[in-house]
């Protein structure tokens, strides 16, 4: 396997970890401050077990770090670049939405062709 293939496979793994709405929601909350699994469960409406599964995926991809404090684990983002990546994707989506809206406006301004009656 070439170095380039490995590089793209690693990219794909990180994007796969980001490809779930609830994991993105957790990243949003962890971007505000570190939190424990119970807090994330309450904020996302998921069970603690489900939150733990999602956090395991985010940890495995190096996006989230766990700091153990007694019986609690406090989770935090490993880098502000995690949030920056999400912001770039959000901006891309907004640009696409703007283009779609502009195209719809242009189509709405086109006068439909009318058939001449014979």
N, CA, C and O of each residue as an XYZ file, in Angstrom:
472
protein
N       0.859     -1.169      0.000
C       0.000      0.000      0.000
C       0.906      1.233      0.000
O       1.843      1.327      0.793
N       0.617      2.162     -0.888
C       1.448      3.360     -0.999
C       1.158      4.334      0.147
O       0.111      4.272      0.791
N       2.110      5.225      0.377
C       1.935      6.239      1.426
C       0.725      7.111      1.123
O       0.009      7.528      2.034
N       0.502      7.383     -0.140
C      -0.650      8.214     -0.523
C      -1.958      7.492     -0.222
O      -2.915      8.113      0.242
N      -2.006      6.211     -0.476
C      -3.213      5.426     -0.181
C      -3.487      5.429      1.322
O      -4.631      5.582      1.752
N      -2.437      5.258      2.110
C      -2.590      5.278      3.571
C      -3.089      6.641      4.026
O      -3.968      6.735      4.883
N      -2.528      7.692      3.450
C      -2.936      9.055      3.823
C      -4.424      9.262      3.561
O      -5.141      9.778      4.418
N      -4.891      8.860      2.376
C      -6.310      9.048      2.051
C      -7.202      8.151      2.907
O      -8.330      8.529      3.223
N      -6.719      6.985      3.281
C      -7.494      6.101      4.153
C      -7.653      6.741      5.536
O      -8.720      6.655      6.142
N      -6.595      7.380      6.030
C      -6.688      8.077      7.325
C      -7.652      9.251      7.246
O      -8.423      9.482      8.178
N      -7.618     10.000      6.137
C      -8.583     11.092      5.944
C      -9.998     10.545      6.011
O     -10.861     11.109      6.684
N     -10.232      9.436      5.304
C     -11.568      8.847      5.249
C     -12.041      8.416      6.638
O     -13.218      8.567      6.965
N     -11.130      7.880      7.455
C     -11.502      7.458      8.806
C     -11.927      8.651      9.667
O     -12.888      8.556     10.430
N     -11.218      9.758      9.546
C     -11.590     10.952     10.321
C     -12.941     11.479      9.848
O     -13.800     11.812     10.666
N     -13.133     11.556      8.530
C     -14.418     12.044      8.015
C     -15.557     11.089      8.372
O     -16.683     11.531      8.598
N     -15.276      9.788      8.425
C     -16.312      8.827      8.833
C     -16.715      9.083     10.281
O     -17.893      8.984     10.625
N     -15.745      9.411     11.128
C     -16.064      9.711     12.532
C     -16.907     10.972     12.644
O     -17.722     11.097     13.558
N     -16.717     11.898     11.729
C     -17.487     13.146     11.737
C     -18.837     13.011     11.021
O     -19.640     13.944     11.027
N     -19.078     11.871     10.417
C     -20.252     11.707      9.556
C     -21.508     11.254     10.291
O     -22.340     10.550      9.718
N     -21.651     11.644     11.536
C     -22.866     11.310     12.275
C     -23.364     12.563     12.988
O     -22.594     13.229     13.681
N     -24.647     12.889     12.823
C     -25.176     14.125     13.416
C     -24.972     14.232     14.927
O     -24.661     15.312     15.429
N     -25.141     13.141     15.652
C     -24.986     13.199     17.111
C     -23.529     13.400     17.509
O     -23.247     14.077     18.497
N     -22.598     12.816     16.747
C     -21.183     13.049     17.054
C     -20.822     14.506     16.780
O     -20.051     15.106     17.529
N     -21.373     15.072     15.719
C     -21.141     16.495     15.447
C     -21.734     17.364     16.549
O     -21.149     18.376     16.937
N     -22.888     16.967     17.046
C     -23.511     17.707     18.149
C     -22.627     17.649     19.396
O     -22.455     18.654     20.086
N     -22.065     16.467     19.682
C     -21.164     16.332     20.828
C     -19.915     17.193     20.649
O     -19.445     17.817     21.601
N     -19.385     17.224     19.444
C     -18.221     18.071     19.165
C     -18.572     19.531     19.425
O     -17.769     20.279     19.983
N     -19.758     19.928     19.024
C     -20.212     21.302     19.278
C     -20.177     21.603     20.782
O     -19.626     22.620     21.204
N     -20.769     20.712     21.584
C     -20.813     20.933     23.032
C     -19.421     20.883     23.662
O     -19.126     21.641     24.586
N     -18.567     19.989     23.161
C     -17.205     19.914     23.692
C     -16.372     21.119     23.259
O     -15.369     21.447     23.892
N     -16.788     21.769     22.187
C     -16.117     22.995     21.764
C     -16.371     24.139     22.724
O     -15.577     25.076     22.798
N     -17.476     24.072     23.464
C     -17.790     25.097     24.468
C     -16.941     24.916     25.713
O     -16.422     25.884     26.269
N     -16.800     23.646     26.155
C     -15.994     23.317     27.331
C     -15.961     21.801     27.485
O     -16.727     21.084     26.842
N     -15.064     21.323     28.343
C     -15.023     19.876     28.573
C     -16.272     19.444     29.333
O     -16.834     20.203     30.123
N     -16.687     18.221     29.080
C     -17.913     17.704     29.702
C     -17.744     16.215     29.990
O     -16.858     15.558     29.443
N     -18.610     15.699     30.858
C     -18.609     14.254     31.097
C     -19.733     13.614     30.274
O     -20.554     14.304     29.670
N     -19.745     12.281     30.268
C     -20.725     11.553     29.442
C     -22.157     11.850     29.865
O     -23.049     11.925     29.020
N     -22.387     12.019     31.166
C     -23.734     12.332     31.648
C     -24.237     13.660     31.109
O     -25.396     13.776     30.709
N     -23.364     14.663     31.099
C     -23.747     15.971     30.553
C     -24.069     15.861     29.067
O     -25.053     16.423     28.586
N     -23.218     15.124     28.349
C     -23.451     14.963     26.910
C     -24.740     14.190     26.637
O     -25.454     14.485     25.679
N     -25.031     13.214     27.471
C     -26.282     12.458     27.316
C     -27.476     13.384     27.494
O     -28.428     13.342     26.715
N     -27.418     14.212     28.516
C     -28.521     15.149     28.773
C     -28.679     16.150     27.627
O     -29.796     16.436     27.196
N     -27.565     16.676     27.140
C     -27.616     17.687     26.074
C     -28.082     17.118     24.733
O     -28.772     17.798     23.973
N     -27.705     15.874     24.447
C     -28.024     15.286     23.141
C     -29.292     14.439     23.141
O     -29.820     14.106     22.080
N     -29.782     14.090     24.332
C     -30.966     13.237     24.406
C     -30.657     11.763     24.170
O     -31.570     10.967     23.951
N     -29.391     11.396     24.213
C     -28.984     10.005     24.030
C     -28.779      9.341     25.383
O     -28.630     10.016     26.401
N     -28.772      8.020     25.384
C     -28.442      7.291     26.612
C     -26.937      7.418     26.852
O     -26.174      7.692     25.926
N     -26.517      7.213     28.109
C     -25.085      7.264     28.414
C     -24.315      6.212     27.622
O     -23.193      6.457     27.178
N     -24.923      5.042     27.450
C     -24.266      3.972     26.692
C     -24.038      4.405     25.238
O     -22.975      4.162     24.666
N     -25.047      5.045     24.655
C     -24.925      5.497     23.268
C     -23.882      6.607     23.162
O     -23.089      6.625     22.220
N     -23.879      7.533     24.123
C     -22.876      8.599     24.145
C     -21.484      7.985     24.227
O     -20.574      8.417     23.519
N     -21.309      6.990     25.078
C     -20.002      6.338     25.225
C     -19.541      5.698     23.929
O     -18.358      5.755     23.592
N     -20.473      5.083     23.194
C     -20.114      4.488     21.897
C     -19.621      5.557     20.928
O     -18.605      5.373     20.258
N     -20.341      6.672     20.856
C     -19.937      7.754     19.963
C     -18.605      8.354     20.391
O     -17.756      8.650     19.551
N     -18.420      8.535     21.700
C     -17.155      9.082     22.193
C     -15.987      8.146     21.893
O     -14.881      8.605     21.608
N     -16.227      6.844     21.955
C     -15.175      5.872     21.627
C     -14.706      6.046     20.184
O     -13.511      5.967     19.902
N     -15.630      6.277     19.293
C     -15.283      6.493     17.883
C     -14.479      7.774     17.733
O     -13.466      7.803     17.034
N     -14.935      8.832     18.394
C     -14.225     10.117     18.312
C     -12.833     10.023     18.943
O     -11.885     10.629     18.444
N     -12.707      9.269     20.034
C     -11.394      9.076     20.667
C     -10.476      8.264     19.766
O      -9.294      8.582     19.632
N     -11.015      7.217     19.149
C     -10.201      6.348     18.295
C      -9.615      7.117     17.104
O      -8.545      6.772     16.603
N     -10.315      8.145     16.665
C      -9.854      8.954     15.537
C      -9.045     10.167     15.984
O      -8.631     10.984     15.161
N      -8.822     10.279     17.290
C      -7.984     11.351     17.806
C      -8.643     12.714     17.829
O      -7.958     13.736     17.843
N      -9.967     12.739     17.834
C     -10.699     14.008     17.831
C     -11.067     14.460     19.242
O     -11.242     15.651     19.499
N     -11.181     13.491     20.151
C     -11.591     13.763     21.524
C     -10.602     13.067     22.461
O     -10.106     11.979     22.165
N     -10.326     13.710     23.588
C      -9.446     13.136     24.607
C     -10.232     13.008     25.910
O     -11.106     13.824     26.207
N      -9.909     11.980     26.675
C     -10.565     11.737     27.961
C      -9.565     11.977     29.085
O      -8.486     11.385     29.104
N      -9.931     12.847     30.018
C      -9.148     13.076     31.232
C      -9.900     12.425     32.382
O     -11.018     12.830     32.700
N      -9.293     11.414     33.013
C      -9.954     10.725     34.129
C      -9.728     11.494     35.408
O      -8.614     11.903     35.733
N     -10.837     11.680     36.134
C     -10.790     12.394     37.411
C     -11.637     11.578     38.394
O     -12.855     11.742     38.460
N     -10.981     10.702     39.153
C     -11.729      9.808     40.037
C     -12.520      8.811     39.211
O     -11.967      8.100     38.372
N     -13.834      8.767     39.462
C     -14.688      7.840     38.704
C     -15.250      8.498     37.441
O     -15.925      7.843     36.647
N     -14.975      9.788     37.258
C     -15.505     10.511     36.096
C     -14.459     10.635     34.999
O     -13.257     10.703     35.258
N     -14.947     10.662     33.784
C     -14.112     10.972     32.630
C     -14.605     12.301     32.077
O     -15.791     12.470     31.794
N     -13.700     13.216     31.931
C     -14.032     14.503     31.334
C     -13.484     14.506     29.917
O     -12.300     14.251     29.695
N     -14.355     14.796     28.965
C     -13.976     14.763     27.557
C     -13.752     16.171     27.044
O     -14.443     17.115     27.426
N     -12.765     16.283     26.167
C     -12.467     17.564     25.531
C     -11.973     17.297     24.119
O     -11.526     16.195     23.799
N     -12.060     18.312     23.286
C     -11.521     18.194     21.932
C     -10.001     18.171     22.014
O      -9.414     18.824     22.877
N      -9.367     17.426     21.125
C      -7.914     17.336     21.136
C      -7.261     18.573     20.539
O      -6.095     18.861     20.807
N      -8.030     19.312     19.717
C      -7.467     20.477     19.046
C      -8.598     21.408     18.612
O      -9.696     20.947     18.300
N      -8.334     22.713     18.591
C      -9.344     23.634     18.057
C      -9.586     23.403     16.564
O     -10.583     23.871     16.014
N      -8.684     22.691     15.918
C      -8.841     22.411     14.483
C     -10.035     21.507     14.204
O     -10.557     21.492     13.089
N     -10.468     20.753     15.211
C     -11.675     19.931     15.046
C     -12.864     20.844     14.772
O     -13.639     20.605     13.845
N     -13.004     21.888     15.579
C     -14.095     22.852     15.371
C     -13.894     23.639     14.079
O     -14.860     23.927     13.372
N     -12.652     23.987     13.769
C     -12.370     24.728     12.530
C     -12.790     23.911     11.311
O     -13.332     24.459     10.351
N     -12.542     22.609     11.347
C     -12.952     21.729     10.244
C     -14.468     21.736     10.091
O     -14.981     21.823      8.975
N     -15.179     21.645     11.198
C     -16.645     21.674     11.154
C     -17.135     23.022     10.619
O     -18.110     23.071      9.868
N     -16.472     24.107     10.996
C     -16.862     25.434     10.519
C     -16.642     25.570      9.014
O     -17.461     26.173      8.322
N     -15.549     25.017      8.507
C     -15.286     25.062      7.063
C     -16.390     24.319      6.309
O     -16.874     24.794      5.281
N     -16.781     23.166      6.816
C     -17.850     22.388      6.166
C     -19.170     23.157      6.235
O     -19.930     23.168      5.267
N     -19.448     23.805      7.384
C     -20.670     24.610      7.514
C     -20.690     25.727      6.472
O     -21.721     25.977      5.846
N     -19.554     26.398      6.287
C     -19.469     27.468      5.291
C     -19.681     26.931      3.881
O     -20.328     27.577      3.057
N     -19.137     25.752      3.606
C     -19.331     25.122      2.303
C     -20.812     24.844      2.055
O     -21.318     25.093      0.960
N     -21.502     24.332      3.064
C     -22.936     24.051      2.942
C     -23.712     25.342      2.695
O     -24.603     25.383      1.846
N     -23.373     26.395      3.437
C     -24.062     27.686      3.244
C     -23.832     28.229      1.838
O     -24.756     28.765      1.226
N     -22.618     28.098      1.322
C     -22.340     28.533     -0.055
C     -23.181     27.748     -1.054
O     -23.729     28.321     -1.996
N     -23.282     26.435     -0.848
C     -24.093     25.598     -1.737
C     -25.557     26.011     -1.664
O     -26.247     26.050     -2.683
N     -26.029     26.316     -0.464
C     -27.418     26.740     -0.305
C     -27.651     28.074     -1.012
O     -28.690     28.269     -1.642
N     -26.696     28.985     -0.912
C     -26.809     30.271     -1.608
C     -26.889     30.071     -3.114
O     -27.695     30.716     -3.785
N     -26.053     29.176     -3.652
C     -26.077     28.907     -5.089
C     -27.408     28.308     -5.507
O     -27.965     28.676     -6.541
N     -27.915     27.388     -4.704
C     -29.204     26.756     -5.006
C     -30.320     27.791     -4.981
O     -31.186     27.793     -5.856
N     -30.304     28.664     -3.989
C     -31.324     29.709     -3.872
C     -31.252     30.658     -5.070
O     -32.280     31.040     -5.628
N     -30.030     31.035     -5.461
C     -29.859     31.932     -6.614
C     -30.376     31.269     -7.886
O     -31.022     31.926     -8.702
N     -30.104     29.984     -8.068
C     -30.595     29.267     -9.254
C     -32.115     29.197     -9.254
O     -32.743     29.355    -10.301
N     -32.706     28.965     -8.102
C     -34.175     28.904     -8.014
C     -34.792     30.252     -8.345
O     -35.822     30.330     -9.014
N     -34.151     31.312     -7.870
C     -34.656     32.657     -8.188
C     -34.609     32.909     -9.689
O     -35.557     33.431    -10.275
N     -33.493     32.531    -10.298
C     -33.365     32.728    -11.743
C     -34.415     31.925    -12.497
O     -35.012     32.424    -13.451
N     -34.642     30.695    -12.080
C     -35.653     29.869    -12.742
C     -37.043     30.451    -12.566
O     -37.867     30.374    -13.477
N     -37.311     31.026    -11.417
C     -38.627     31.609    -11.162
C     -38.872     32.834    -12.043
O     -40.018     33.165    -12.346
N     -37.795     33.502    -12.452
C     -37.936     34.702    -13.276
C     -38.150     34.383    -14.749
O     -38.557     35.251    -15.521
N     -37.879     33.152    -15.139
C     -38.059     32.760    -16.539
C     -39.549     32.634    -16.828
O     -40.282     31.957    -16.106
N     -39.979     33.290    -17.883
C     -41.382     33.207    -18.281
C     -41.567     31.915    -19.053
O     -40.844     31.666    -20.017
N     -42.518     31.091    -18.651
C     -42.714     29.830    -19.360
C     -43.184     30.081    -20.799
O     -43.913     31.031    -21.083
N     -42.741     29.204    -21.678
C     -43.169     29.305    -23.079
C     -44.647     28.935    -23.162
O     -45.106     27.999    -22.508
N     -45.382     29.689    -23.979
C     -46.798     29.385    -24.153
C     -47.013     28.852    -25.550
O     -46.457     29.336    -26.536
N     -47.817     27.868    -25.583
C     -48.130     27.284    -26.910
C     -49.137     28.204    -27.607
O     -50.111     28.669    -27.014
N     -48.862     28.440    -28.872
C     -49.812     29.257    -29.644
C     -50.965     28.367    -30.053
O     -50.768     27.222    -30.461
N     -52.158     28.895    -29.941
C     -53.326     28.100    -30.340
C     -53.478     28.153    -31.860
O     -53.230     29.192    -32.472
N     -53.871     27.076    -32.450
C     -54.006     27.013    -33.901
C     -55.404     27.157    -34.382
O     -55.649     27.121    -35.587
